Amino acid sequence: MASERALLVQLVNKINSGRIVLPTLPEVAIAVRELSQQDDSTLSDLANEISKDPGLAATLISLANSAAFGGLVKTNSVIGAVTRLGLEKSRDLASASAMHQLFYSEQNMTWDKLEELRLANIDVASCALAILASEHQLGRLANLSADVLLLACQVHNIGALPLVDQAEKHPHLFNDKAQLDRIIELLQAPLGKTVLNQWHFPAELVESTRYWADLSYQTPEPSYLDLVRLAALYTGHMRLTDSLSSVLDMFIRKGVLSSVDLFGMETYFLTYNEVQQSFHSSAVPAN
């Protein structure tokens, strides 16, 4: 077993030399994103592509019916969902939903860690979307979109995947899960940036993935990064450096959060629970 410092050096060298395998965008996400860029593609084309993946289709319909996306009138079809959402929102929701396919392994050693990461994505997304839906109801943060935020949440820890892959391929290098957790904490941010750049994702999502866990990095105005960070802190998936009340005050001063009373709003609870249900209803099977 390598010492932690030696392991870090080895992994950093692999990253810098391009010898670490990066995850590829799920095929259905590639197909959907390519379709959305074609001038002659229609919503029916998009619905047909999404329908090829039953789990993805079910998640998309459930999300479209949720309070996060204004689902007052329910739909039970993919074409109904994409018609309501439109091309861009459907693309982002399909991409976000497809990300769960990456957090899966048949190896017992890494199954638990990937499941932990997958569930963290769901928690952060549920909280962030619930905050944004509540702020939208209050007439705030109108420049931030729920579909982009969902995708930001679903890829915020994507940089952990190459490191879990290394643990799976070279288990003799890792002492235990605690060591893997520390390695992920140190290296997932720059790796996440590399992955999203390789996928040609928008700069605002690359920025969010690179800096959400770095409190010293601040955007000039409330951003997707802020909501991912706030949700990660509030749900306990990011360590607090101060009391929760002090941290929440920081977000209130910046204008990201109107008040702590938001967490008691009906819209917050409704949206949080609906997003949770949307993803858990199509979860990958246990190993």
Steps between C-alpha positions, in 0.01 A plus 500: 500500500632842406529785746235766452753760386657258250155405373407866453819565305436196283141602426592863428769380257242280328258790475761741363623249243150401388544141618192494719181378333222760498131406489320541169163666466221236499396407146141612548622841623726532194213411268262746667753784499588438134132496405438829679772665291350395167292770333250253358445293817155505658362437846367169369853400397624587847216310668570193287870505596425538871239222484771251400610506866196412717668607825601836356152550354336431837732743680440773242121466525516507880721810500278676245203439732683637806465846652859576398389514137150637543319172452151617599336292227642148512616304197564127468686501168849598385363713216277680749799564726732633228220710349449670836871539571620600154818394322767650726343403832432147372862472389633609839260282699576196285875560539468544877287187536741295288793587730381238747609231256861598573470441875471125473743213540476123519802491731416466869800709597383816324122448494450660843705808412326554168162456665603755764593747224178432309284559806695818578416625150131437565508676839685804364273522195183468710609772741633737234190470281276546804686818593479635144128415466431681828705804395322507162168502687628803690595671173874455544789338304296511179822484294577150631330202335398177673616279212853642496514482880397134495778418256750696713400294804520169316858565383633684805696192619571349156873538569477222759427237234854468356634461855248229587601333174863504614401340831313231310789425264782533756355408841847428639580873485219602735510424871127539566187695409601789727815549295300491177265763646794730578648452152163583344467812714841622382482414130139484386466873425779532238406161356137608474605808305700280262207263447248776425741678266542171315121474474481861371264605778421872553750711694255564787473125566877453478544786747244352740661155493849643546429738787182401689701355790743796516342767721779744413369512143202730454304600191408871472125427502283210621575204274446130444824444689351674806190282498701178461726611785209605724318171439815296566556681829136485611467127426829415672691398187756775552677556829405816687789727598270705724155466655216435256332828598818695419530325165136571413552866593780512242260384228233745617746791481596403145136478396501127428254429781219737596457367855538183704118501510516369142582153635157493662307592186255248355663544158835397645367176652288415195783553252758322714283191538395489134859518372604229746215279383580563132850358534436226754214355296748419220802409713748241377453158662699410809809289451 
